[in-house]
């Protein structure tokens, strides 16, 4: 074979690399996501998180158990005892709950030394603790969103004033400030609504972290093109904030509020434990632990059940918050090797130095000559 023939063959372009196409599962997933709204995508990502869905189911079951057993809004529950009803102590107050065969017995969680049913007290404690947690989260979330949005959008002296106020609240120990506000709430309102006012007062001091997050998000979004377009079109500041910026920051807000609610129930538990939260005749999970701390060595079940429900509620709320974070922010999505193998690979440019390209072969042939 002559040198000219070798050169002609070398100058022929090499075959383009074969482009891998997504498999059937990848194409089906792409078709399912086509045309979905943002809310549908978020819901689909959340439902794909097994831990978050399981935590949500468990949290709902806890709420259903607590409110159906203890009653709500004056409606009686299916359990025969109330949280403050005193009866005779049976068998030393030992729990009567049995798993095999399943049986609740007379007092499934046992009794305290006065004869009060621990199951009824725990269910009432779950109701109060979850209600206080929700109020703290909603009040703190509202204040944090308002202050953070105003500081991030208007800038100038408004931002300086609001951020200095935030710094002042941050440097005050949260447990001390919440305890003082809790004491004010307990002295100025009736006993029946005292836990809810406790949540309202404490919610006014737990907004600082959310305010900073919302401010940072607004500082980024206010410079985007769609905000400039709305401003040029003559939209007012209120319309820009509520119609354009806030919907794009709702993911950060929901996730932060959800995670702060887990810290709120621990804060309420701490306040009740030191005697500055929920007070008798009402009960909360923290108050139950505080009242029965001396009986830990003789009647440990009085400690087990409130502590178990505190841990379960906190873990559920944390996992739900993690699931919401992953759903609203696709960048948090975990790596999936199977989906990565099915993803399409972009074709390599011909003549980019690939071993199969014509340029590489021609250059090699020319150097040999």
N, C-alpha and C positions, 0 to 999 in steps of 0.2 A: 504494500500500500504506500503510495507516494506521500510526500510531505504536504502537498496541496490538498489531498483528500482528507488528511488528518486535521488540517486547519479548518476546512469547511465543516467537518463534523463538530469540531470544537466550538465553532461560532454559532451552531444551532442552539436556540434557547432551551434550557433544561425544563423539565416538567415542574409545573407549579405544585407546591406541597398540597396534599389532600386536606381539605377543610372538614374537620369533624363536626357533625351536626348534632344538635341535642336529641336525646332519645325520646321515646314515646312519653315517658313521665315528664320530661322537661317541656315538651311541646304542649302536653295537656295542662301543665301548670301555667304556661304562658297564656294559653287560651282562656283559662279560668280567671286570670288576673286582668285580662284585657277589658277595658270599659268599666272597671270597678271604681267606685268613689273612694275618697280618702277614709271615710268612716268604715266602709266595708273592708278595706285593706287592713285597717287597724284591728277590726274585730277578727279577721281571719288570722292575723299574726298572733293575737292574744290567745285565741282558741287553739293555736298550734303549740302553745307553751304548756306542757303537761303539768309542771309544778304550779304554775299560776292558776290553771283551771281547777286542779285538785284543791288548792288552797281556798279558792273562791267557793267551791262546793262545801268544804269543811266549815268555812266561816258562816255560810248560810245555814248549815245544819245546826251550828251552835246557837245562832240567833233564833231559829225556829224552836229549838228545844227550850231555850231560856224564856222566850215570850209565851210559848204555848203552855209551859208548865206553871209559870208564876203568874200568868195573867197580864193584861195590859190595858191601860185607859179605863180602869174600873171593871173590866171583864174578867171573870174568874178563870183560872187555869185548870188543867186537868189534874194537877197534883193536889192532894188532900190537905197538905199543911201550908201555912204561910211562913214568911221568913222571921216573924216575931212571935209566933205561937209557941207557948211553953207547954210541954207534955212530960209525962213520966219518962225517966231514963230507962231504956230497955237494954239488958245485957251489957251494961257498962258503956253504952253509946257506940258499940262497935258497928261498922258498916254491914249492912245485910245484902249488899249487891253480890250476885253470883253470875258467873259467865256460862258455866256448863253444869246443869241447864240454866239458861238465862232467867234471872228472877231479880226484880228490884227489892222485894221485901218491904218491911215497914219503914225503914230508914236506910236507903241505899248508900248514902254518904256518911252515915253515922249521926250522932248527936253531940252537942257540946255539953258542958257540965250543968247548964240550966235546963236541958231537955229540948232545946230548939233543934229543928231538923236542919242538918247541914246541906242537904240537897236543895231545899227551898231557899236557904240563905245564899248558896252559891249561884243559883239561877237569878235571884234578885241582884246579886253582886255583878253578874255578867250584864244584866240590863243597865244598871247604873254606870258601870265602867265603859261600856260601849257607847251609851248616850253621851257621856262626858267627852269621850274620845272624839265622837263625831262633831260635837259642838266646838271643841277646841280646834279641830281641823278646819271646819267651815269658817269660823270667825277669824282664825289666824290666816287662812288662805285669802279671805276677802281683803283684810287689811294689807297683807303683803302684796297682793296684786295691785291694789289701788296706789300704794306708795311707790312700788317699783315701777309701775307703768308711768306715773306722773314724773318721776325722777328721770327715767330713761328717755321719755319723749320730749319733754319741755326743756331739759338741761338748764344751764344758767343758775340763777339764784334758787330756783325751785329744787333742782337736784342737790345743791349744796345744803339747803335747809333740811330736806328730807333725809339725806344720807347722814348728816350730823345727828339728827334725831335717832336714826337707826344705830349709829355708833354708841350713843348714850345708853340705849336699851340693851345693847349687846354686852357692855362692860358690867352691867348689874348682874350678879348671880341669879340665874333663872329660878332656882329652887327657892331662894329667899323672896324674890319679888312675887312669885306665884303663891307662896305661903301667906304673905301679907294680904294679897288680894283675896285669897281663899278665906282668911279670917274675917275680912270685911264683908264678904258675901254671906258667911254663916251667921253673922250678927244682925244683918239688916234685912234678911228675907225669911219667910216661913220655912219650917223644916222640910215640908214636902217638896218644895221646889229648889231647895238649897243646892243639891248636886248640879242642877242645870245652870244656876247662876255661877257656880264654881267654874264650870266649863266656859261660860261666857267671859268671866273675869280673866281666867288663865289664857284664853285665846287672844287677849289683847297684848300679850307679851311674847308670843311664840312666832311672830311673823317675820322676824328679821332676816332669817336665811332665805325665805321665799322672796322677800323684797329685793334682795341683792341679785338673785337669779333672774327675776323678771326684769329688773333694770338692765342687766347685761344683755338679755334677749331683745329688749326694746332698742337698746343702743345699736345692735346689729341690724334689726329689721327696719328701723327708721331710715336707713341709708339705701334700702333696696329700690329697684326701679319702679315697682308697682306703687310704692308710697309716693315717690316723686310724681308719678302720673296722676295719682289721686289728688295731690296737692296742686298740681298745675290745672286740673279740671275744676278746682274751686271747692273741693271737699273741706269741711270744717275739721278742726282737730279732734273733736269728739267722734266724728264719723270715721276718720282715719284710724283712731285708736280701737274703736269697737268693731268696725267692719273689715279692717284690713290687717292691722298688726296683731290684735288679740287672738283672732282665730288661728294665726300661724304660731302663736306661742302657747296654745292650749295644751300641747303635749308636755312641755316643761312644767306647766302649772299643775296639771293633774297628777303627774308622777311625784312632784315635790309634796303636794298636799297629802297624797296617799302615804308616802313614807313618813311624813311628819305625824300622821295619826298614830303610827306605831309608837313613836316616841311620846306622844301625848298620853297614851294609856299607861306607860311606865311612869310618866310624871304624876298622873293622878294617883297611881298606886303608891308612889313615894310620899306624896302629900298625905294620903290617908294613913299610911304607915306611921308617920311621925305625928299624927293627930291634928293636922291642919287641912285635911281635905273633907271627905264625906263623914258626917257624924251620925251617931245613933239618934233616933230609932232606925234610920235608914242604914243600908250596908253597901259596901263595894268590895271588890276582890282584895284591894289593899287593906281595907279596914278589917276584913276577916282574918287576914294574916297577922295584922297588928294585935287584934284581940286574942288570938290563940297562940301567940308566940311562946308563952310560958308552958303550954301543953304539948310542945313539940316532942318531948321525950316520953310522955305518957299516952297522948292521943295524937299521933302523927297524922292521922287522916284529916284532922282539922286544918292541917297545913297543906297536905297533898292536893286536895281538890281545887282550892282557889289558885294555888301556884300553877297547877296543870293548865287551868283555863287561861291564866295570864300568858303563859308561854305559848299555848296554842293560838290565841288571838294575835299575839305579836308576830309569830312566825307566819300566820296566814296573811296578815296585812303586808308584811315585808315581801313575801313571794308575789302577792298581787301587784304591789308597786313595781317589783322587778319585771313582771310580765307586761305591765303597762309601759314601762320604759322601753323595753324591746319592741313593743308594738308600735309606739309612736316614733321611734328612732330606728330605721332599718339598719343603720350603721352598727347597732349593737347586736345584730344577728350573728349567731354562732356559725362557725365554719362547718360546712357539710361536704365531706369528700365525695359522696355519690353525686350530688348536684354539680360539684365542680368538674367532675369527669364528663358530665352530660352537657356542660355549657359549651357554646360554639367558640372555636378558636379563630381569631382574625387571620386572613391569609397573609403570608409573608410577601413583601415586595420583591418582584423579579429583579435580579441584578443588585441585590443588597449585600452581596458577599456570602450568600448561602452556598454550601458546597455543591448543590445541584443546579446553580444558576449558570447561565451561559457566560457571564463575565468572568467568573472564577475559572471556568474551563479554558476560555480563550486566553486569559492572562497566563495560565499555566503552560498552555501550548506554545504561546509566543516566547516565553522565557526559555523553553527547551530548545527553540530554534536559535 
